[in-house]
Amino acid sequence: MITVSTDGSCLRNPGGAIGWAWVDHTGPSASGGAVSGTNQVAELMAVHEAIEAHPGAEPLHIEADSLYAIKCASVWVAGWKRKGWRTASGGPVQNLALVQAIERAIAERPGPVTFTWVRGHVGDRFNEAADQLAGAAAREAQAGRPTPQRTLPPAVAPAAPARTTRTARGATTARTAERAPDAEVDVLF
């Protein structure tokens, strides 16, 4: 299984420069940014870029500190699609292009994708590394400089602590022990 941590950054929400990043727990990472956006867009970009960067059949597990991004990608998307990309209240789905891109990337990927919420800013080394890369990419975008992809050296990305959980279909995957109250959103596609 491939495990990656994702994060997004927005320097002034909404409308400030944004950055996104993913960090593979074996070492590789990538980040990028844009001159304007929202925190939600940055979080969704991180998830999308992580899926696109890992196209193989091996199971992909994404750890994110954004319940919004996780639920967009794994819980709400099926209902939105069934309702013609409308929300339960009948309104338009926010960030529709990104949500649809994530849905397509998951559907086209031969291997399963699972998600787990992790609490941000509490010392999880991979979440912190993704946060640092996303923040740096946002600052680069704000300064008008290109945001090249970056790779963390292995010393910055140590092995994650052992964690286990069940997915919606009962498989065992990695997850953090501390969860949001309504974060039972591990979904296997």
Secondary structure as GFF3:
##gff-version 3
##sequence-region A 1 189
A	DSSP	beta_strand	2	10	.	.	.	ID=ss1
A	DSSP	beta_strand	18	24	.	.	.	ID=ss2
A	DSSP	beta_strand	29	34	.	.	.	ID=ss3
A	DSSP	alpha_helix	39	53	.	.	.	ID=ss4
A	DSSP	beta_strand	60	64	.	.	.	ID=ss5
A	DSSP	alpha_helix	67	74	.	.	.	ID=ss6
A	DSSP	alpha_helix	76	82	.	.	.	ID=ss7
A	DSSP	alpha_helix	96	108	.	.	.	ID=ss8
A	DSSP	beta_strand	113	117	.	.	.	ID=ss9
A	DSSP	alpha_helix	125	142	.	.	.	ID=ss10
A	DSSP	three_ten_helix	154	156	.	.	.	ID=ss11
A	DSSP	beta_strand	165	166	.	.	.	ID=ss12
A	DSSP	beta_strand	172	173	.	.	.	ID=ss13
###
